[in-house]
Amino acid sequence: MAEPTPETHVIDFRSAERLLDARDPRGAVKLLDSVIASHPENTAARLLRARAYFAAARLRPAEREFQHVLEREPDNAFAHFALGRTLVRSGRPEEAVRHFRLAAALDPRPDFVAAARFEDKG
């Protein structure tokens, strides 16, 4: 098997996006594993892998990936929102509120604001 090149990593990343859109999150994760192994600090690949883990209901790995992205990009509104959704789905809604509120503060999209539940004083 040929050694991966930057070009093959781009192709794998784009293919993983298409697989995720086609509802094949496990296939997307497989492609992204090699991309991330070669480029561990690539937050776009990690965010896409986190989304794929979430779609595959692999919540612990999704949570770890979203947290990894947020360590490097603390102002990433989508990562906060997605981490919040992951925490809710994991049965931890109290922890999720903080991330929903950060997402809404960073980007006041209607879905982020609705999830933040600012009207709830808790």
C-alpha positions in Angstrom: 0.0 0.0 0.0 1.3 3.4 -0.9 2.3 5.9 1.7 -0.4 8.6 2.3 0.4 12.0 0.9 -1.1 15.4 1.7 -3.2 15.0 -1.4 -4.6 11.6 -0.3 -5.4 13.1 3.1 -7.4 15.9 1.4 -9.2 13.3 -0.7 -9.9 11.2 2.4 -11.2 14.3 4.3 -13.6 15.2 1.4 -14.7 11.6 1.1 -15.4 11.4 4.8 -17.6 14.5 4.5 -19.5 12.8 1.8 -19.8 9.6 3.7 -21.1 11.5 6.7 -23.7 13.3 4.5 -24.7 9.9 3.1 -25.2 8.6 6.7 -22.2 6.4 6.9 -20.5 7.7 10.0 -18.4 4.6 10.5 -16.9 4.8 7.1 -16.2 8.5 7.7 -14.3 7.7 10.9 -12.2 5.1 9.2 -11.0 7.6 6.6 -10.4 10.3 9.2 -8.4 8.1 11.4 -5.4 8.1 9.0 -5.8 11.8 8.3 -5.7 12.5 12.1 -2.8 10.1 12.7 -0.7 12.1 10.2 -2.1 15.5 11.2 -3.1 15.2 14.9 -3.6 19.0 15.3 -6.0 19.3 12.3 -9.1 20.6 14.1 -11.2 20.4 11.0 -10.6 16.7 10.7 -11.1 16.2 14.4 -14.4 18.2 14.3 -15.6 16.0 11.4 -14.6 12.9 13.2 -16.4 14.1 16.3 -19.6 14.6 14.2 -19.2 11.1 12.8 -18.8 9.6 16.2 -21.9 11.5 17.3 -23.9 10.3 14.3 -22.7 6.7 15.1 -23.9 7.1 18.7 -20.3 6.7 19.9 -20.7 9.4 22.5 -17.5 9.1 24.6 -15.2 9.4 21.6 -17.4 12.3 20.3 -17.1 14.1 23.6 -13.3 13.6 23.6 -13.0 15.0 20.0 -15.2 18.0 20.7 -13.2 18.8 23.8 -10.0 18.4 21.9 -11.2 20.9 19.3 -12.3 23.3 22.0 -8.9 23.1 23.7 -7.4 24.5 20.5 -10.4 26.7 19.4 -12.3 27.8 22.6 -14.3 30.3 20.4 -15.7 27.5 18.1 -19.4 28.0 18.6 -20.4 24.9 16.7 -18.1 22.7 18.8 -19.6 24.0 22.0 -23.1 23.4 20.6 -22.2 19.9 19.4 -20.5 19.1 22.7 -23.7 20.2 24.5 -25.8 17.9 22.3 -23.4 15.1 23.0 -23.7 15.7 26.8 -27.5 15.8 26.6 -27.5 12.5 24.6 -25.2 11.1 27.3 -27.7 11.9 30.0 -25.8 15.0 31.3 -28.0 17.9 30.5 -26.8 20.1 33.4 -23.3 20.0 31.9 -24.6 20.7 28.5 -26.2 24.1 29.4 -22.8 25.8 29.8 -21.7 24.8 26.3 -25.1 25.7 24.8 -24.8 29.2 26.4 -21.2 29.6 25.2 -22.3 28.6 21.7 -25.2 31.2 21.7 -22.9 33.9 23.1 -20.3 33.2 20.4 -22.9 32.9 17.6 -26.5 33.9 18.2 -28.0 31.5 15.7 -31.6 30.6 16.6 -30.8 27.0 17.2 -27.9 27.9 19.5 -30.0 30.5 21.4 -32.9 28.0 21.8 -30.7 25.3 23.2 -29.1 27.8 25.6 -32.4 28.3 27.4 -31.4 31.8 28.7 -34.9 32.2 30.1 -34.3 29.4 32.5 -32.4 30.7 35.5 -30.3 27.6 36.0 
